[in-house]
């Protein structure tokens, strides 16, 4: 068995389905509307549809199609396959991912510098690994029966352990279990070989990053240790080792020593901009090279002639994408409302597959593809949509470098005591559940079957109910619930100039959660106020403070597809001044607590230490621009989501917010250990995990509040969930918030004598 590596392939494909079939099947199964057999049947049909589509798009060689199957998450899928976590049934898998009434879920965090979230395996000292490849074997067989020779995909052993965490009470680091987990991988590969599989894909993106778990040299050594054994196994498929999301450093020498049968490298424009010599370095690899020239992370049509010139410096190389196409929508063909000129600039997953095939074939074999790419590059460069002279003139007048809100925090904190907030003030992060009625009203309004006035009435009624619910529960600082917002980024993108939004551009965030990232096509400005009327109305309903709610510049960019013709710092400054205008208008409307959400601040952190300072400088600057002119009495909040808090603690402190809420429930307040004297703001570490449907008890939340108080003085601690409540149902939301308020009261009563 020595099937050649395909000339054209991809690293992965969107898993949720062109019409979000997997999302719907998952949610139907979780809600009890379908059984496991019906769910498996839906997933089976989706897989076969995907294989047929990819073959039609030109991936018609054996093993050109990756079988990157995962029902919830690909890291969890691999962990189950090699026994890094224990589970045999669908319910076991979803219990690990989502938790249940008796069990908290595993931690979830961002996948490298993307907006995808993965489930973090926990490795105990006495961990045993046992191969369970039944699902992947079934997938191979069903594909073969349908006429497809697919390539199974697993997260590689080094990356799997590097991204895992120690189980509570354990003393060994996950990478210390490398030998044991490699035994399991070898067993999986032997069983795939016995099933007739000739190529397997092992993804090792850890090699491109500076990780807390291991430095570059340690990862390279781990790679050598693991793959010497894997490649020495007699009965195994050929190994396709992939290194997406950036350039490999010391690991490149290790790969050359190991000589797996094929190696993928990320040669996207973004990677080569950070590491210009990488193209030359990978040309010397002894393995068959698969050149990741087509950018799998952004949506711009490829400059095929430029990419073809790079390919010609790599004789014999195959063509692939820089990363899995899971990060982009399915197809531009599903978009019917984009301006025609703009639509021609875009390339989603299906279009990128065609680009891979055209790049492999060359301009003589695919002249129309190259001509179309030429037109896209030319018309975009010449379009007036990308340039707004007034915006450019305004940002040109901004001071260079660091900007600082005045007065400084200590004086502002004193001034904000006039807000009259109690000790351990309770609040929520912003959004409340989006009911079917609200979604239906929004859809009807978009279709034109519900008038503007009727739509506004429906939203105002929802805001009123949300305010009344919070009053009944006894929360201290209220929110309006954001029923008018379909998404915390898309809402603003639809109201700002310089963006376009899609109808069907869905991308998986985690599990069944999908988002539609907007696309930045030009200079950004605010034509009119965006949130003021909703905040003013909500505040009129309560004597308590109601927060104004904005999404910050970094998060808007992180959860959008961004321009590749300017540095992101340019767009960040433009968003900073646009949102500063919104802050001013909110203050004038009587809103004295304003939250500027930056849940994605960690997400955009470059994978390499050497690139991080430049990013954090412009990210912090853009946030400070939003709050720069805010009154001293206006309390500025921010909210952040991530697990590696310590990596950016200085930047979080540098935001200079008055109150910072963070996602800390799943890590059980471990994040607060990174708090030090430089971090002066008040802090709201989430005390329950909203990503799971389980309702935490009063005792559980009280325990987390006490854990937080071991690191944060009572005068600085806020009580809140760890994220917005949009994706939860009202029954569980009300029950969880009631328990949260009771937990606060229990802890407070023990601190303050009656």
Helices and strands as residue ranges (DSSP letters): H 21-30, H 36-56, E 66-67, H 74-82, H 90-98, E 108-110, E 117-119, E 122-123, H 134-145, E 151-155, H 157-162, E 165-166, G 174-177, H 178-194, E 199-203, G 205-208, H 216-232, E 238-243, H 250-258, E 262-266, H 269-274, H 278-282, E 288-294, H 304-311, E 318-321, G 325-327, G 332-334, H 340-343, H 349-361, H 367-382, G 384-386, H 389-396, H 409-415, G 416-419, H 436-447, H 452-473, H 490-495, E 496-500, E 506-510, E 513-516, E 519-526, H 532-540, E 548-551, H 553-558, H 568-588, E 593-597, G 609-611, H 612-627, E 635-640, G 645-648, H 649-654, E 659-662, G 670-674, E 682-685, H 698-709, G 714-716, H 730-751
